[in-house]
Amino acid sequence: MKIGVSGASGHLGRAVVSELLQRAGGHEVVAITRTPETISGSAHARFGDYDRPESLAEAYAGLDRLLITTVAPEPGKRGAQNVAAIDAAVKAGVKHIVFMSAVGTRQEEEPARGASYWRGERHLIAAAPAWTILRMNFYAEAFVQQAQAALGQGVLAGLAENRAVFVARDDVAATAAGILIGDGHAGAIYNATGPGRLSGAERAGLIAEITGRPIAFRVVTEQQLRAGLTQAGLPAGAVNIVTGIQASFAAGTFDIVTGDVERLGGRPPKPLRDVLAAALKFSSA
Ligand SMILES: NC(=O)c1ccc[n+]([C@@H]2O[C@H](COP(=O)([O-])OP(=O)(O)OC[C@H]3O[C@@H](n4cnc5c(N)ncnc54)[C@H](OP(=O)(O)O)[C@@H]3O)[C@@H](O)[C@H]2O)c1
């Protein structure tokens, strides 16, 4: 079986390629990126650019299965990339398309954060001969960045005392690899999540416990959040993105725990504590 992985030079794509290569089965792995020269190891590298759909015909030729992951942060662009990639894959004859999406995806319009996922999921279901959707929860690695910023201020802020579940990026990759080489996943929507939910106060407590530095969780208004981010030097576009993410936290979007990582990825998901402790260079023992 020939399995294509897009975004293969990025964090997630590299991890998926590595997971696929570690698994038995004699499949061929095709790593697709705009920078094929960065691909090393036994994966076969191909050029493919979502913004140049003509390049995707060659990139996807002969693939049995393909993982599509897009990244463009600009409103509207990512949704268009999702559609272009799915159309190109269908046209190239890819038999089964696996699409990376996000937990809580629902009907939303641009410029809402989830609109591109919604557009991609709907187009995939309508167009692909066989499909699987893997919705990821909030990355533990992305929370590490929030924790580092919070440590500087002594406060972890949110728009509500929310509960959320964090998933390690490598666990998302293992889950995607399990789907790509497995059978019986056509028409399924899975959610890659960590092992348990934590409230804002519990997250702050975890950072304090790991670092030995006091840190509190504080509920702020959207206006206060925007002012704080602007004061910290973030450009307007980034302020909108971070505020949108925090609004999703407050709405409970990331409060979902499943057994999908363990069942499909073949190992229990890593707790947030382990990722935080490793990143903050303290032992979790
Ligand atoms: N759940 C969360 O908390 C969370 C947090 C961060 C990110 N994410 C999502 O996780 C996914 C993977 O993120 P990541 O951290 O692995 O991203 P990354 O490291 O920035 O990698 C992005 C990849 O996409 C490729 N790419 C960018 N523009 C492209 C284009 N026009 N055509 C083809 N390939 C293109 C890049 O390769 P080349 O430049 O070599 O082409 C690279 O391989 C993304 O969907 C991202 O939105 C989720």
The ligand as a Tripos MOL2 file, in Angstrom:
@<TRIPOS>MOLECULE
LIG
   48    52     1     0     0
SMALL
NO_CHARGES

@<TRIPOS>ATOM
      1 N1         -4.7240   21.4520   18.1000 N.am      1 LIG1
      2 C1         -3.8440   22.4050   18.3480 C.2       1 LIG1
      3 O1         -3.7170   22.8990   19.4710 O.2       1 LIG1
      4 C2         -2.9390   22.8670   17.2590 C.ar      1 LIG1
      5 C3         -1.8850   23.7440   17.5400 C.ar      1 LIG1
      6 C4         -1.0290   24.0830   16.4830 C.ar      1 LIG1
      7 C5         -1.2590   23.5710   15.2170 C.ar      1 LIG1
      8 N2         -2.3140   22.7560   15.0020 N.ar      1 LIG1
      9 C6         -2.5950   22.1660   13.6810 C.3       1 LIG1
     10 O2         -1.8180   20.9850   13.5600 O.3       1 LIG1
     11 C7         -1.5100   20.7590   12.1980 C.3       1 LIG1
     12 C8         -0.0510   20.5220   12.0360 C.3       1 LIG1
     13 O3          0.6730   21.5860   12.5860 O.3       1 LIG1
     14 P1          2.2500   21.5700   12.6660 P.3       1 LIG1
     15 O4          2.6320   22.1180   14.0020 O.co2     1 LIG1
     16 O5          2.7690   20.2540   12.2490 O.co2     1 LIG1
     17 O6          2.5800   22.6660   11.5720 O.3       1 LIG1
     18 P2          4.0020   23.0460   10.9850 P.3       1 LIG1
     19 O7          5.0840   22.4380   11.7570 O.co2     1 LIG1
     20 O8          3.9760   24.5240   10.7950 O.co2     1 LIG1
     21 O9          3.9940   22.3330    9.5620 O.3       1 LIG1
     22 C9          3.2080   22.7980    8.5350 C.3       1 LIG1
     23 C10         3.4070   21.9130    7.3250 C.3       1 LIG1
     24 O10         2.5290   22.3230    6.2650 O.3       1 LIG1
     25 C11         3.3060   22.4880    5.0870 C.3       1 LIG1
     26 N3          2.7260   23.5500    4.2830 N.ar      1 LIG1
     27 C12         2.5650   24.8400    4.6240 C.ar      1 LIG1
     28 N4          1.9890   25.5220    3.6050 N.ar      1 LIG1
     29 C13         1.7940   24.6230    2.6110 C.ar      1 LIG1
     30 C14         1.2590   24.7090    1.3010 C.ar      1 LIG1
     31 N5          0.8180   25.8610    0.7890 N.pl3     1 LIG1
     32 N6          1.2110   23.5950    0.5500 N.ar      1 LIG1
     33 C15         1.6740   22.4190    1.0370 C.ar      1 LIG1
     34 N7          2.2020   22.2650    2.2650 N.ar      1 LIG1
     35 C16         2.2620   23.3650    3.0410 C.ar      1 LIG1
     36 C17         4.6890   22.8200    5.5840 C.3       1 LIG1
     37 O11         5.6790   22.3440    4.7070 O.3       1 LIG1
     38 P3          6.4940   23.1660    3.6410 P.3       1 LIG1
     39 O12         6.5890   24.6010    4.1270 O.co2     1 LIG1
     40 O13         7.7680   22.4350    3.5880 O.co2     1 LIG1
     41 O14         5.6430   22.9950    2.4450 O.co2     1 LIG1
     42 C18         4.8040   21.9430    6.8100 C.3       1 LIG1
     43 O15         5.1570   20.6260    6.4590 O.3       1 LIG1
     44 C19        -2.0370   21.9720   11.4490 C.3       1 LIG1
     45 O16        -3.2830   21.6340   10.9090 O.3       1 LIG1
     46 C20        -2.2030   23.0210   12.5340 C.3       1 LIG1
     47 O17        -3.1940   23.9640   12.2270 O.3       1 LIG1
     48 C21        -3.1450   22.3770   15.9960 C.ar      1 LIG1
@<TRIPOS>BOND
     1     1     2 1
     2     2     3 2
     3     2     4 1
     4     4     5 ar
     5     4    48 ar
     6     5     6 ar
     7     6     7 ar
     8     7     8 ar
     9     8     9 1
    10     8    48 ar
    11     9    10 1
    12     9    46 1
    13    10    11 1
    14    11    12 1
    15    11    44 1
    16    12    13 1
    17    13    14 1
    18    14    15 2
    19    14    16 1
    20    14    17 1
    21    17    18 1
    22    18    19 2
    23    18    20 1
    24    18    21 1
    25    21    22 1
    26    22    23 1
    27    23    24 1
    28    23    42 1
    29    24    25 1
    30    25    26 1
    31    25    36 1
    32    26    27 ar
    33    26    35 ar
    34    27    28 ar
    35    28    29 ar
    36    29    30 ar
    37    29    35 ar
    38    30    31 1
    39    30    32 ar
    40    32    33 ar
    41    33    34 ar
    42    34    35 ar
    43    36    37 1
    44    36    42 1
    45    37    38 1
    46    38    39 2
    47    38    40 1
    48    38    41 1
    49    42    43 1
    50    44    45 1
    51    44    46 1
    52    46    47 1
@<TRIPOS>SUBSTRUCTURE
     1 LIG1         1 GROUP 0 **** ****
